[in-house]
C-alpha cells in the first residue's frame, strides 16, 4: 500500500515534471531573449567599417581633375604640367617598361594650398595633420545666384546652416559655384585667355568674400575649405584677403576641385591627400569623397 503510494506520487511528480517542462523551457528562452535584447540595446553593434571601403555602404566620388597638357594653371605659370617620357616599350629582358618624369608648380590643377602659402609661420604641406585633410563635408551650393565676379557671403553660409545645422567642427567646407563645368574651356574658367603677369588683372571667377572667410576663421571650427575655381579668392581680388584670413588660422585650401555636383549638401565625407612635399606651400592633390547610401 505504501509502495503503491510512493509510486503514485512519483508518477504524479513525473507527470507534473513532463507537463511543466515546456513552460520552463519557455521561461528560460524568454529570459535569454530579454538578456540579449537588453545587451543589444546597451551595446550597439560596431559600425561595419569594411562596408565603407568595399563600397557597399555608399559611393566613392573622385573630386580631382586629371593632370595633363590641358590642366589649368595660374596665368603667370606658363610651364603647366610637364610629363617627360623616360622609357616606353619592350626591354631587352623581354618585359614591357614605362616610366616618366613629371614637373609642376605646386599651385596648378586640383591642388592643396597649405596655410603657409599666405601666412608666415603657419603649417607647411607636410605638417598638416590628417585631421586637417579628412572630415565631414559641407557643400554650399551657390550655382543659383553665381556670376563671374560673385563673392560668397556670410548669408550664403548661414543659409546652409539653417537647413543642415552648424558647419561641423573638424569639417571641410566645399564651395560649389558650378565653375568645374568650364574646366575644358580655360578662357571661360579663368575669365581671360591672356597669360603672363598682366593677365592676372583680367581674371573673372567667383570666390569667398573677405567677410565670409573672416567669419569662417573666427566663428567656425572647419579645418579646410575647397572650391571648384582656380582660387578661394575671387578672380578680381587684388589682396587675397580670403587666403590670408583662413590660412592665418591654419585652415587649408583645396582649389580646382571637380565633381561637386555629385555630392549631397550634407552627409558626405572628404579625404584629401596631397603629395607630401617637405616644407611645401601646397601640392598636387588627390581628393575624394564618400557618400553614404540611403
Ligand atoms: Zn593655390
py3Dmol code that shows the C-alpha trace and the ligand (Angstrom):
import py3Dmol

protein = """\
ATOM      1  CA  UNK A   1       0.000   0.000   0.000  1.00  0.00           C
ATOM      2  CA  UNK A   2       2.760   2.353   0.970  1.00  0.00           C
ATOM      3  CA  UNK A   3       4.820   1.293  -2.000  1.00  0.00           C
ATOM      4  CA  UNK A   4       1.897   1.995  -4.222  1.00  0.00           C
ATOM      5  CA  UNK A   5       1.531   5.482  -2.750  1.00  0.00           C
ATOM      6  CA  UNK A   6       5.143   6.263  -3.385  1.00  0.00           C
ATOM      7  CA  UNK A   7       4.901   5.018  -6.953  1.00  0.00           C
ATOM      8  CA  UNK A   8       1.757   7.024  -7.498  1.00  0.00           C
ATOM      9  CA  UNK A   9       3.440  10.116  -6.078  1.00  0.00           C
ATOM     10  CA  UNK A  10       6.487   9.592  -8.268  1.00  0.00           C
ATOM     11  CA  UNK A  11       4.242   9.069 -11.204  1.00  0.00           C
ATOM     12  CA  UNK A  12       2.387  12.262 -10.393  1.00  0.00           C
ATOM     13  CA  UNK A  13       5.612  14.155  -9.899  1.00  0.00           C
ATOM     14  CA  UNK A  14       6.999  12.706 -13.048  1.00  0.00           C
ATOM     15  CA  UNK A  15       3.809  13.625 -14.860  1.00  0.00           C
ATOM     16  CA  UNK A  16       3.871  17.102 -13.425  1.00  0.00           C
ATOM     17  CA  UNK A  17       7.511  17.463 -14.473  1.00  0.00           C
ATOM     18  CA  UNK A  18       6.704  16.417 -18.006  1.00  0.00           C
ATOM     19  CA  UNK A  19       3.784  18.823 -18.170  1.00  0.00           C
ATOM     20  CA  UNK A  20       5.824  21.736 -16.791  1.00  0.00           C
ATOM     21  CA  UNK A  21       8.906  21.156 -18.908  1.00  0.00           C
ATOM     22  CA  UNK A  22       7.744  23.190 -21.962  1.00  0.00           C
ATOM     23  CA  UNK A  23       6.790  26.106 -19.682  1.00  0.00           C
ATOM     24  CA  UNK A  24      10.192  26.083 -18.002  1.00  0.00           C
ATOM     25  CA  UNK A  25      11.921  25.956 -21.363  1.00  0.00           C
ATOM     26  CA  UNK A  26       9.800  28.865 -22.490  1.00  0.00           C
ATOM     27  CA  UNK A  27      10.747  30.892 -19.400  1.00  0.00           C
ATOM     28  CA  UNK A  28      14.424  30.163 -19.919  1.00  0.00           C
ATOM     29  CA  UNK A  29      14.174  31.085 -23.602  1.00  0.00           C
ATOM     30  CA  UNK A  30      12.321  34.276 -22.720  1.00  0.00           C
ATOM     31  CA  UNK A  31      14.940  35.188 -20.131  1.00  0.00           C
ATOM     32  CA  UNK A  32      17.733  34.600 -22.664  1.00  0.00           C
ATOM     33  CA  UNK A  33      15.876  36.618 -25.274  1.00  0.00           C
ATOM     34  CA  UNK A  34      15.377  39.519 -22.876  1.00  0.00           C
ATOM     35  CA  UNK A  35      19.037  39.339 -21.881  1.00  0.00           C
ATOM     36  CA  UNK A  36      20.236  39.502 -25.476  1.00  0.00           C
ATOM     37  CA  UNK A  37      17.700  42.208 -26.329  1.00  0.00           C
ATOM     38  CA  UNK A  38      18.955  44.252 -23.384  1.00  0.00           C
ATOM     39  CA  UNK A  39      22.563  43.604 -24.397  1.00  0.00           C
ATOM     40  CA  UNK A  40      21.737  44.685 -27.942  1.00  0.00           C
ATOM     41  CA  UNK A  41      20.223  47.904 -26.620  1.00  0.00           C
ATOM     42  CA  UNK A  42      23.090  48.796 -24.311  1.00  0.00           C
ATOM     43  CA  UNK A  43      25.943  47.649 -26.571  1.00  0.00           C
ATOM     44  CA  UNK A  44      25.248  48.638 -30.203  1.00  0.00           C
ATOM     45  CA  UNK A  45      26.999  46.619 -32.837  1.00  0.00           C
ATOM     46  CA  UNK A  46      30.244  48.223 -34.002  1.00  0.00           C
ATOM     47  CA  UNK A  47      29.941  50.015 -37.359  1.00  0.00           C
ATOM     48  CA  UNK A  48      30.816  47.931 -40.386  1.00  0.00           C
ATOM     49  CA  UNK A  49      33.850  49.933 -41.485  1.00  0.00           C
ATOM     50  CA  UNK A  50      34.645  47.384 -44.183  1.00  0.00           C
ATOM     51  CA  UNK A  51      31.415  48.363 -45.933  1.00  0.00           C
ATOM     52  CA  UNK A  52      32.817  51.884 -46.371  1.00  0.00           C
ATOM     53  CA  UNK A  53      35.924  50.657 -48.118  1.00  0.00           C
ATOM     54  CA  UNK A  54      34.357  47.974 -50.316  1.00  0.00           C
ATOM     55  CA  UNK A  55      31.727  50.481 -51.462  1.00  0.00           C
ATOM     56  CA  UNK A  56      28.716  48.505 -50.216  1.00  0.00           C
ATOM     57  CA  UNK A  57      27.750  51.267 -47.742  1.00  0.00           C
ATOM     58  CA  UNK A  58      27.907  54.071 -50.290  1.00  0.00           C
ATOM     59  CA  UNK A  59      29.771  55.564 -53.237  1.00  0.00           C
ATOM     60  CA  UNK A  60      33.275  56.976 -53.579  1.00  0.00           C
ATOM     61  CA  UNK A  61      33.447  60.081 -55.765  1.00  0.00           C
ATOM     62  CA  UNK A  62      36.657  61.419 -57.321  1.00  0.00           C
ATOM     63  CA  UNK A  63      36.817  65.202 -56.893  1.00  0.00           C
ATOM     64  CA  UNK A  64      40.086  65.509 -58.826  1.00  0.00           C
ATOM     65  CA  UNK A  65      40.826  66.809 -62.328  1.00  0.00           C
ATOM     66  CA  UNK A  66      43.479  64.706 -64.096  1.00  0.00           C
ATOM     67  CA  UNK A  67      46.888  66.315 -64.632  1.00  0.00           C
ATOM     68  CA  UNK A  68      47.833  66.685 -68.283  1.00  0.00           C
ATOM     69  CA  UNK A  69      48.598  69.128 -71.098  1.00  0.00           C
ATOM     70  CA  UNK A  70      45.257  70.962 -70.673  1.00  0.00           C
ATOM     71  CA  UNK A  71      45.389  71.319 -66.883  1.00  0.00           C
ATOM     72  CA  UNK A  72      44.595  74.887 -65.814  1.00  0.00           C
ATOM     73  CA  UNK A  73      47.397  76.823 -64.113  1.00  0.00           C
ATOM     74  CA  UNK A  74      47.620  80.430 -62.921  1.00  0.00           C
ATOM     75  CA  UNK A  75      48.237  82.807 -65.883  1.00  0.00           C
ATOM     76  CA  UNK A  76      51.768  83.541 -64.668  1.00  0.00           C
ATOM     77  CA  UNK A  77      52.649  79.861 -64.792  1.00  0.00           C
ATOM     78  CA  UNK A  78      53.116  79.096 -68.472  1.00  0.00           C
ATOM     79  CA  UNK A  79      55.044  75.830 -67.951  1.00  0.00           C
ATOM     80  CA  UNK A  80      51.948  73.986 -66.741  1.00  0.00           C
ATOM     81  CA  UNK A  81      52.193  70.270 -66.164  1.00  0.00           C
ATOM     82  CA  UNK A  82      55.138  68.557 -67.846  1.00  0.00           C
ATOM     83  CA  UNK A  83      55.352  64.811 -68.371  1.00  0.00           C
ATOM     84  CA  UNK A  84      58.609  63.658 -69.862  1.00  0.00           C
ATOM     85  CA  UNK A  85      58.839  60.140 -71.209  1.00  0.00           C
ATOM     86  CA  UNK A  86      61.888  58.310 -69.897  1.00  0.00           C
ATOM     87  CA  UNK A  87      61.004  54.875 -71.243  1.00  0.00           C
ATOM     88  CA  UNK A  88      58.109  53.193 -73.047  1.00  0.00           C
ATOM     89  CA  UNK A  89      58.249  49.827 -74.751  1.00  0.00           C
ATOM     90  CA  UNK A  90      59.719  46.334 -74.664  1.00  0.00           C
ATOM     91  CA  UNK A  91      63.060  45.871 -72.923  1.00  0.00           C
ATOM     92  CA  UNK A  92      65.955  43.613 -73.826  1.00  0.00           C
ATOM     93  CA  UNK A  93      64.901  41.463 -70.876  1.00  0.00           C
ATOM     94  CA  UNK A  94      61.552  40.755 -72.536  1.00  0.00           C
ATOM     95  CA  UNK A  95      59.221  42.736 -70.284  1.00  0.00           C
ATOM     96  CA  UNK A  96      57.387  45.923 -71.023  1.00  0.00           C
ATOM     97  CA  UNK A  97      58.595  49.035 -69.178  1.00  0.00           C
ATOM     98  CA  UNK A  98      57.323  52.616 -68.980  1.00  0.00           C
ATOM     99  CA  UNK A  99      58.479  55.487 -66.803  1.00  0.00           C
ATOM    100  CA  UNK A 100      58.055  59.274 -66.793  1.00  0.00           C
ATOM    101  CA  UNK A 101      59.387  62.313 -65.020  1.00  0.00           C
ATOM    102  CA  UNK A 102      56.860  64.994 -64.216  1.00  0.00           C
ATOM    103  CA  UNK A 103      57.185  68.604 -63.145  1.00  0.00           C
ATOM    104  CA  UNK A 104      54.579  71.062 -61.967  1.00  0.00           C
ATOM    105  CA  UNK A 105      54.156  74.148 -59.863  1.00  0.00           C
ATOM    106  CA  UNK A 106      52.526  73.373 -56.530  1.00  0.00           C
ATOM    107  CA  UNK A 107      49.537  75.576 -57.354  1.00  0.00           C
ATOM    108  CA  UNK A 108      48.028  74.224 -60.566  1.00  0.00           C
ATOM    109  CA  UNK A 109      45.253  71.791 -61.365  1.00  0.00           C
ATOM    110  CA  UNK A 110      43.482  70.253 -58.377  1.00  0.00           C
ATOM    111  CA  UNK A 111      45.818  71.222 -55.562  1.00  0.00           C
ATOM    112  CA  UNK A 112      46.356  71.991 -51.905  1.00  0.00           C
ATOM    113  CA  UNK A 113      47.093  75.419 -50.515  1.00  0.00           C
ATOM    114  CA  UNK A 114      48.977  74.819 -47.276  1.00  0.00           C
ATOM    115  CA  UNK A 115      48.399  77.609 -44.738  1.00  0.00           C
ATOM    116  CA  UNK A 116      51.966  78.880 -45.182  1.00  0.00           C
ATOM    117  CA  UNK A 117      51.035  79.821 -48.768  1.00  0.00           C
ATOM    118  CA  UNK A 118      49.651  83.131 -47.435  1.00  0.00           C
ATOM    119  CA  UNK A 119      50.530  83.091 -43.716  1.00  0.00           C
ATOM    120  CA  UNK A 120      54.103  83.122 -42.474  1.00  0.00           C
ATOM    121  CA  UNK A 121      54.890  80.548 -39.821  1.00  0.00           C
ATOM    122  CA  UNK A 122      51.754  78.501 -40.461  1.00  0.00           C
ATOM    123  CA  UNK A 123      51.618  74.841 -41.496  1.00  0.00           C
ATOM    124  CA  UNK A 124      53.561  73.579 -44.497  1.00  0.00           C
ATOM    125  CA  UNK A 125      52.222  70.812 -46.711  1.00  0.00           C
ATOM    126  CA  UNK A 126      53.915  68.019 -44.797  1.00  0.00           C
ATOM    127  CA  UNK A 127      52.929  69.471 -41.418  1.00  0.00           C
ATOM    128  CA  UNK A 128      49.154  69.429 -41.965  1.00  0.00           C
ATOM    129  CA  UNK A 129      47.775  66.582 -39.821  1.00  0.00           C
ATOM    130  CA  UNK A 130      45.460  64.011 -41.386  1.00  0.00           C
ATOM    131  CA  UNK A 131      42.675  65.517 -39.263  1.00  0.00           C
ATOM    132  CA  UNK A 132      43.123  68.682 -41.339  1.00  0.00           C
ATOM    133  CA  UNK A 133      42.627  66.797 -44.596  1.00  0.00           C
ATOM    134  CA  UNK A 134      39.865  64.311 -43.729  1.00  0.00           C
ATOM    135  CA  UNK A 135      36.427  65.151 -42.371  1.00  0.00           C
ATOM    136  CA  UNK A 136      32.691  65.557 -42.902  1.00  0.00           C
ATOM    137  CA  UNK A 137      31.785  67.678 -45.926  1.00  0.00           C
ATOM    138  CA  UNK A 138      29.513  70.706 -46.024  1.00  0.00           C
ATOM    139  CA  UNK A 139      28.723  71.510 -49.652  1.00  0.00           C
ATOM    140  CA  UNK A 140      27.493  75.083 -50.075  1.00  0.00           C
ATOM    141  CA  UNK A 141      25.859  75.465 -53.480  1.00  0.00           C
ATOM    142  CA  UNK A 142      25.705  78.999 -54.912  1.00  0.00           C
ATOM    143  CA  UNK A 143      25.078  77.969 -58.522  1.00  0.00           C
ATOM    144  CA  UNK A 144      21.648  79.692 -58.489  1.00  0.00           C
ATOM    145  CA  UNK A 145      22.995  83.162 -57.753  1.00  0.00           C
ATOM    146  CA  UNK A 146      26.540  82.927 -59.122  1.00  0.00           C
ATOM    147  CA  UNK A 147      28.173  85.186 -61.758  1.00  0.00           C
ATOM    148  CA  UNK A 148      31.826  85.584 -62.809  1.00  0.00           C
ATOM    149  CA  UNK A 149      32.560  88.193 -60.106  1.00  0.00           C
ATOM    150  CA  UNK A 150      30.408  86.622 -57.402  1.00  0.00           C
ATOM    151  CA  UNK A 151      31.530  86.848 -53.780  1.00  0.00           C
ATOM    152  CA  UNK A 152      30.128  84.233 -51.430  1.00  0.00           C
ATOM    153  CA  UNK A 153      28.624  85.933 -48.401  1.00  0.00           C
ATOM    154  CA  UNK A 154      28.141  85.030 -44.759  1.00  0.00           C
ATOM    155  CA  UNK A 155      24.435  84.797 -45.607  1.00  0.00           C
ATOM    156  CA  UNK A 156      25.203  82.056 -48.165  1.00  0.00           C
ATOM    157  CA  UNK A 157      26.900  80.084 -45.399  1.00  0.00           C
ATOM    158  CA  UNK A 158      24.243  80.667 -42.749  1.00  0.00           C
ATOM    159  CA  UNK A 159      21.574  79.683 -45.301  1.00  0.00           C
ATOM    160  CA  UNK A 160      23.271  76.269 -45.438  1.00  0.00           C
ATOM    161  CA  UNK A 161      23.312  76.141 -41.633  1.00  0.00           C
ATOM    162  CA  UNK A 162      19.603  76.988 -41.464  1.00  0.00           C
ATOM    163  CA  UNK A 163      18.896  73.731 -43.301  1.00  0.00           C
ATOM    164  CA  UNK A 164      21.676  71.433 -42.085  1.00  0.00           C
ATOM    165  CA  UNK A 165      22.757  72.811 -38.710  1.00  0.00           C
ATOM    166  CA  UNK A 166      26.078  74.408 -37.755  1.00  0.00           C
ATOM    167  CA  UNK A 167      29.070  73.783 -40.003  1.00  0.00           C
ATOM    168  CA  UNK A 168      30.701  70.726 -38.417  1.00  0.00           C
ATOM    169  CA  UNK A 169      33.766  71.129 -36.219  1.00  0.00           C
ATOM    170  CA  UNK A 170      36.606  69.360 -37.997  1.00  0.00           C
ATOM    171  CA  UNK A 171      34.616  69.591 -41.203  1.00  0.00           C
ATOM    172  CA  UNK A 172      35.557  70.600 -44.727  1.00  0.00           C
ATOM    173  CA  UNK A 173      33.531  73.305 -46.448  1.00  0.00           C
ATOM    174  CA  UNK A 174      33.263  72.763 -50.196  1.00  0.00           C
ATOM    175  CA  UNK A 175      32.005  75.703 -52.212  1.00  0.00           C
ATOM    176  CA  UNK A 176      30.168  74.711 -55.371  1.00  0.00           C
ATOM    177  CA  UNK A 177      29.960  77.549 -57.877  1.00  0.00           C
ATOM    178  CA  UNK A 178      29.430  75.373 -60.964  1.00  0.00           C
ATOM    179  CA  UNK A 179      32.748  76.564 -62.462  1.00  0.00           C
ATOM    180  CA  UNK A 180      34.028  72.987 -62.861  1.00  0.00           C
ATOM    181  CA  UNK A 181      31.746  72.675 -65.892  1.00  0.00           C
ATOM    182  CA  UNK A 182      34.030  75.230 -67.618  1.00  0.00           C
ATOM    183  CA  UNK A 183      37.214  73.219 -66.925  1.00  0.00           C
ATOM    184  CA  UNK A 184      37.646  72.174 -70.551  1.00  0.00           C
ATOM    185  CA  UNK A 185      37.371  75.824 -71.666  1.00  0.00           C
ATOM    186  CA  UNK A 186      40.206  77.648 -69.837  1.00  0.00           C
ATOM    187  CA  UNK A 187      39.100  81.048 -71.149  1.00  0.00           C
ATOM    188  CA  UNK A 188      35.629  80.601 -69.642  1.00  0.00           C
ATOM    189  CA  UNK A 189      37.133  79.082 -66.484  1.00  0.00           C
ATOM    190  CA  UNK A 190      39.651  81.875 -65.854  1.00  0.00           C
ATOM    191  CA  UNK A 191      37.773  84.749 -67.470  1.00  0.00           C
ATOM    192  CA  UNK A 192      40.668  85.535 -69.819  1.00  0.00           C
ATOM    193  CA  UNK A 193      42.757  83.851 -72.487  1.00  0.00           C
ATOM    194  CA  UNK A 194      45.761  86.037 -71.714  1.00  0.00           C
ATOM    195  CA  UNK A 195      48.844  84.737 -69.953  1.00  0.00           C
ATOM    196  CA  UNK A 196      51.646  86.398 -68.023  1.00  0.00           C
ATOM    197  CA  UNK A 197      51.612  88.952 -65.173  1.00  0.00           C
ATOM    198  CA  UNK A 198      49.209  91.358 -66.908  1.00  0.00           C
ATOM    199  CA  UNK A 199      46.590  88.619 -67.277  1.00  0.00           C
ATOM    200  CA  UNK A 200      46.040  88.422 -63.508  1.00  0.00           C
ATOM    201  CA  UNK A 201      44.040  91.662 -63.623  1.00  0.00           C
ATOM    202  CA  UNK A 202      41.766  90.083 -66.262  1.00  0.00           C
ATOM    203  CA  UNK A 203      40.696  87.100 -64.146  1.00  0.00           C
ATOM    204  CA  UNK A 204      36.984  86.581 -63.508  1.00  0.00           C
ATOM    205  CA  UNK A 205      35.627  83.725 -61.386  1.00  0.00           C
ATOM    206  CA  UNK A 206      33.688  83.544 -58.103  1.00  0.00           C
ATOM    207  CA  UNK A 207      35.203  83.047 -54.649  1.00  0.00           C
ATOM    208  CA  UNK A 208      34.808  83.676 -50.925  1.00  0.00           C
ATOM    209  CA  UNK A 209      34.233  87.257 -49.818  1.00  0.00           C
ATOM    210  CA  UNK A 210      36.710  88.530 -47.223  1.00  0.00           C
ATOM    211  CA  UNK A 211      33.803  88.767 -44.777  1.00  0.00           C
ATOM    212  CA  UNK A 212      32.777  85.144 -45.290  1.00  0.00           C
ATOM    213  CA  UNK A 213      36.366  83.932 -44.938  1.00  0.00           C
ATOM    214  CA  UNK A 214      36.892  86.016 -41.804  1.00  0.00           C
ATOM    215  CA  UNK A 215      33.635  84.733 -40.320  1.00  0.00           C
ATOM    216  CA  UNK A 216      34.614  81.111 -41.026  1.00  0.00           C
ATOM    217  CA  UNK A 217      38.060  81.622 -39.497  1.00  0.00           C
ATOM    218  CA  UNK A 218      36.735  83.320 -36.367  1.00  0.00           C
ATOM    219  CA  UNK A 219      33.369  81.691 -35.751  1.00  0.00           C
ATOM    220  CA  UNK A 220      33.503  78.127 -37.034  1.00  0.00           C
ATOM    221  CA  UNK A 221      35.667  75.039 -36.457  1.00  0.00           C
ATOM    222  CA  UNK A 222      36.165  73.818 -40.013  1.00  0.00           C
ATOM    223  CA  UNK A 223      39.671  72.573 -40.884  1.00  0.00           C
ATOM    224  CA  UNK A 224      39.710  73.247 -44.640  1.00  0.00           C
ATOM    225  CA  UNK A 225      37.808  74.887 -47.481  1.00  0.00           C
ATOM    226  CA  UNK A 226      37.576  73.725 -51.077  1.00  0.00           C
ATOM    227  CA  UNK A 227      36.326  75.399 -54.239  1.00  0.00           C
ATOM    228  CA  UNK A 228      35.675  74.466 -57.877  1.00  0.00           C
ATOM    229  CA  UNK A 229      37.536  77.556 -59.193  1.00  0.00           C
ATOM    230  CA  UNK A 230      41.279  78.388 -59.500  1.00  0.00           C
ATOM    231  CA  UNK A 231      41.360  80.277 -56.181  1.00  0.00           C
ATOM    232  CA  UNK A 232      39.406  80.648 -52.946  1.00  0.00           C
ATOM    233  CA  UNK A 233      39.527  84.430 -53.518  1.00  0.00           C
ATOM    234  CA  UNK A 234      37.518  85.614 -56.498  1.00  0.00           C
ATOM    235  CA  UNK A 235      39.290  86.455 -59.751  1.00  0.00           C
ATOM    236  CA  UNK A 236      39.046  90.226 -59.212  1.00  0.00           C
ATOM    237  CA  UNK A 237      40.803  90.059 -55.850  1.00  0.00           C
ATOM    238  CA  UNK A 238      43.914  92.195 -55.525  1.00  0.00           C
ATOM    239  CA  UNK A 239      44.678  91.445 -51.867  1.00  0.00           C
ATOM    240  CA  UNK A 240      43.825  87.734 -51.469  1.00  0.00           C
ATOM    241  CA  UNK A 241      42.016  88.547 -48.248  1.00  0.00           C
ATOM    242  CA  UNK A 242      40.222  85.185 -48.032  1.00  0.00           C
ATOM    243  CA  UNK A 243      43.555  83.372 -48.339  1.00  0.00           C
ATOM    244  CA  UNK A 244      45.064  85.494 -45.567  1.00  0.00           C
ATOM    245  CA  UNK A 245      42.079  85.195 -43.218  1.00  0.00           C
ATOM    246  CA  UNK A 246      41.743  81.418 -43.465  1.00  0.00           C
ATOM    247  CA  UNK A 247      45.385  80.383 -43.748  1.00  0.00           C
ATOM    248  CA  UNK A 248      46.364  82.574 -40.785  1.00  0.00           C
ATOM    249  CA  UNK A 249      44.145  80.231 -38.733  1.00  0.00           C
ATOM    250  CA  UNK A 250      45.800  77.134 -40.249  1.00  0.00           C
ATOM    251  CA  UNK A 251      42.703  76.351 -42.305  1.00  0.00           C
ATOM    252  CA  UNK A 252      43.944  74.800 -45.573  1.00  0.00           C
ATOM    253  CA  UNK A 253      42.517  75.312 -49.066  1.00  0.00           C
ATOM    254  CA  UNK A 254      41.700  72.948 -51.936  1.00  0.00           C
ATOM    255  CA  UNK A 255      41.402  74.606 -55.352  1.00  0.00           C
ATOM    256  CA  UNK A 256      40.176  73.465 -58.781  1.00  0.00           C
ATOM    257  CA  UNK A 257      38.027  70.790 -57.141  1.00  0.00           C
ATOM    258  CA  UNK A 258      35.887  68.662 -59.511  1.00  0.00           C
ATOM    259  CA  UNK A 259      32.534  66.874 -59.400  1.00  0.00           C
ATOM    260  CA  UNK A 260      30.949  68.739 -56.501  1.00  0.00           C
ATOM    261  CA  UNK A 261      27.626  68.332 -58.329  1.00  0.00           C
ATOM    262  CA  UNK A 262      27.770  64.642 -57.362  1.00  0.00           C
ATOM    263  CA  UNK A 263      27.768  65.337 -53.614  1.00  0.00           C
ATOM    264  CA  UNK A 264      24.832  65.959 -51.270  1.00  0.00           C
ATOM    265  CA  UNK A 265      24.900  69.272 -49.407  1.00  0.00           C
ATOM    266  CA  UNK A 266      25.478  67.331 -46.164  1.00  0.00           C
ATOM    267  CA  UNK A 267      26.332  63.768 -45.195  1.00  0.00           C
ATOM    268  CA  UNK A 268      29.413  63.081 -47.328  1.00  0.00           C
ATOM    269  CA  UNK A 269      32.995  62.721 -46.100  1.00  0.00           C
ATOM    270  CA  UNK A 270      36.151  64.107 -47.711  1.00  0.00           C
ATOM    271  CA  UNK A 271      39.598  62.534 -47.941  1.00  0.00           C
ATOM    272  CA  UNK A 272      42.091  64.996 -49.464  1.00  0.00           C
ATOM    273  CA  UNK A 273      45.645  63.694 -49.694  1.00  0.00           C
ATOM    274  CA  UNK A 274      48.248  65.940 -51.357  1.00  0.00           C
ATOM    275  CA  UNK A 275      51.751  64.959 -52.341  1.00  0.00           C
ATOM    276  CA  UNK A 276      53.652  65.247 -49.031  1.00  0.00           C
ATOM    277  CA  UNK A 277      56.161  67.906 -50.031  1.00  0.00           C
ATOM    278  CA  UNK A 278      58.576  68.682 -47.204  1.00  0.00           C
ATOM    279  CA  UNK A 279      58.333  72.389 -46.412  1.00  0.00           C
ATOM    280  CA  UNK A 280      55.919  72.884 -49.317  1.00  0.00           C
ATOM    281  CA  UNK A 281      53.323  75.644 -49.660  1.00  0.00           C
ATOM    282  CA  UNK A 282      50.888  73.339 -51.447  1.00  0.00           C
ATOM    283  CA  UNK A 283      50.978  70.478 -53.909  1.00  0.00           C
ATOM    284  CA  UNK A 284      49.098  68.282 -56.370  1.00  0.00           C
ATOM    285  CA  UNK A 285      46.076  66.836 -54.619  1.00  0.00           C
ATOM    286  CA  UNK A 286      44.005  63.681 -54.952  1.00  0.00           C
ATOM    287  CA  UNK A 287      40.717  64.493 -53.283  1.00  0.00           C
ATOM    288  CA  UNK A 288      37.826  62.035 -52.995  1.00  0.00           C
ATOM    289  CA  UNK A 289      34.535  61.899 -51.121  1.00  0.00           C
ATOM    290  CA  UNK A 290      32.477  59.097 -49.642  1.00  0.00           C
ATOM    291  CA  UNK A 291      28.719  59.431 -49.998  1.00  0.00           C
ATOM    292  CA  UNK A 292      26.840  57.022 -47.691  1.00  0.00           C
ATOM    293  CA  UNK A 293      23.882  55.291 -49.346  1.00  0.00           C
ATOM    294  CA  UNK A 294      20.337  55.695 -48.096  1.00  0.00           C
TER     295      UNK A 294
END
"""
ligand_1 = """\
1
ZN
Zn 46.846 77.505 -54.581
"""
view = py3Dmol.view(width=600, height=400)
view.addModel(protein, "pdb")
view.setStyle({"model": 0}, {"cartoon": {"style": "trace"}})
view.addModel(ligand_1, "xyz")
view.setStyle({"model": 1}, {"stick": {}})
view.zoomTo()
view.show()
